[in-house]
Amino acid sequence: MLCCIPAAAQLDAATMAKRQARKNLVIREWNTDAKSNVRWLDHVTTYNDKGEKIEEIEYNQYGQVWRETYEYDANGKISVNTRYDDKNKVSLVRKYEYNEDLTKKRQYNYLPNGTLQTVKTFEYSYSD
């Protein structure tokens, strides 16, 4: 189960400014072979009307390698990240739990059948 984040928690100003600049943005990255001059689409990143990244697709010369989609919670943090393979079938689902200060607490990694595979815990240390 994912932790609830207090409604008073907000994203920092820098994150909000980045999102404003990315509203409805689509970034396409292209590669060109130096010898043959053949050009192919390498990567596409799509943002929604809130400036949140909602999809990323990686390509090679032969087509799609993988695709990821992103879902967000009410606080603007990624709640679910789904990875698809080259045949557009789910290969991994990540769900996130956050601390009250909106830093990542845990990442739950699920197999396509819904079985929990691993849990990643984030630890933050500050030094002087």
C-alpha positions as CSV (number, residue, x, y, z in Angstrom):
1,M,0.0,0.0,0.0
2,L,1.3,3.4,-0.9
3,C,1.7,6.1,1.8
4,C,-0.5,9.1,1.9
5,I,1.4,12.4,1.6
6,P,0.0,15.4,3.6
7,A,-2.0,17.8,1.4
8,A,0.1,20.7,2.6
9,A,3.3,19.2,1.0
10,Q,4.1,20.8,-2.3
11,L,6.7,20.4,-5.0
12,D,9.6,22.8,-4.8
13,A,9.7,26.0,-6.9
14,A,12.4,24.7,-9.3
15,T,10.4,21.6,-10.1
16,M,7.3,23.7,-10.7
17,A,9.2,26.0,-13.0
18,K,10.6,23.0,-15.0
19,R,7.1,21.6,-15.4
20,Q,5.7,25.0,-16.5
21,A,8.3,25.1,-19.3
22,R,7.4,21.5,-20.4
23,K,3.7,21.8,-20.7
24,N,2.5,19.7,-23.7
25,L,6.1,19.3,-24.8
26,V,7.3,16.4,-27.0
27,I,11.0,15.9,-27.4
28,R,12.3,13.8,-30.3
29,E,15.9,12.7,-30.3
30,W,17.4,11.6,-33.7
31,N,20.6,9.6,-34.5
32,T,22.4,9.8,-37.8
33,D,24.9,7.2,-39.0
34,A,28.2,9.0,-39.8
35,K,29.0,6.8,-42.8
36,S,25.7,6.2,-44.5
37,N,24.0,9.4,-43.3
38,V,20.9,7.3,-42.4
39,R,18.8,9.0,-39.8
40,W,16.5,7.3,-37.3
41,L,14.3,8.2,-34.3
42,D,16.2,7.4,-31.1
43,H,14.0,8.6,-28.2
44,V,10.7,10.4,-27.6
45,T,9.7,12.0,-24.3
46,T,6.1,13.4,-23.9
47,Y,4.8,15.7,-21.3
48,N,1.2,16.5,-20.4
49,D,-0.6,19.9,-19.8
50,K,0.8,20.0,-16.3
51,G,4.4,19.6,-17.5
52,E,4.6,16.0,-16.1
53,K,6.5,13.4,-18.1
54,I,3.8,10.9,-19.1
55,E,5.7,8.7,-21.6
56,E,9.2,7.9,-22.8
57,I,10.0,5.6,-25.7
58,E,13.4,4.3,-26.7
59,Y,14.1,3.2,-30.3
60,N,16.9,1.7,-32.3
61,Q,17.2,1.4,-36.1
62,Y,14.8,-1.5,-36.1
63,G,12.0,0.0,-34.0
64,Q,10.8,0.4,-30.4
65,V,13.1,-1.1,-27.7
66,W,11.0,-0.1,-24.7
67,R,8.3,2.3,-23.6
68,E,7.5,3.7,-20.1
69,T,4.4,5.5,-18.9
70,Y,4.1,7.6,-15.7
71,E,1.1,8.2,-13.5
72,Y,1.1,10.9,-10.8
73,D,-0.5,11.3,-7.4
74,A,-2.4,14.4,-6.1
75,N,0.9,15.9,-5.0
76,G,2.5,15.7,-8.4
77,K,4.8,12.8,-7.6
78,I,5.1,9.7,-9.7
79,S,2.9,7.0,-8.2
80,V,3.2,4.3,-10.9
81,N,5.8,3.8,-13.6
82,T,5.0,1.0,-16.2
83,R,7.7,-0.4,-18.6
84,Y,6.7,-2.1,-21.8
85,D,8.9,-4.3,-24.0
86,D,9.5,-4.0,-27.7
87,K,6.2,-5.8,-28.4
88,N,4.4,-3.3,-26.2
89,K,3.7,-5.8,-23.4
90,V,4.2,-4.9,-19.8
91,S,7.6,-6.0,-18.5
92,L,7.7,-4.2,-15.1
93,V,5.5,-2.0,-12.9
94,R,7.1,0.3,-10.3
95,K,5.0,1.8,-7.5
96,Y,6.4,4.5,-5.2
97,E,6.0,5.4,-1.6
98,Y,7.1,8.9,-0.4
99,N,8.2,10.4,2.9
100,E,6.4,13.4,4.2
101,D,9.0,15.7,2.7
102,L,8.2,14.2,-0.7
103,T,11.5,12.3,-1.0
104,K,11.2,8.7,-2.2
105,K,10.8,6.2,0.6
106,R,10.3,2.9,-1.2
107,Q,10.0,1.6,-4.8
108,Y,8.0,-1.6,-5.3
109,N,8.9,-3.6,-8.4
110,Y,6.2,-5.9,-9.8
111,L,6.4,-8.5,-12.5
112,P,3.7,-8.3,-15.3
113,N,1.6,-10.9,-13.5
114,G,1.4,-8.6,-10.4
115,T,3.9,-10.5,-8.3
116,L,6.1,-8.3,-6.1
117,Q,9.7,-8.9,-7.3
118,T,11.8,-6.5,-5.3
119,V,11.5,-3.6,-2.9
120,K,14.0,-0.7,-3.1
121,T,14.4,1.4,0.0
122,F,15.9,4.9,-0.2
123,E,18.1,6.2,2.6
124,Y,19.2,9.8,2.8
125,S,22.4,10.9,4.6
126,Y,23.6,14.4,4.9
127,S,27.2,15.4,5.8
128,D,28.7,18.7,6.7
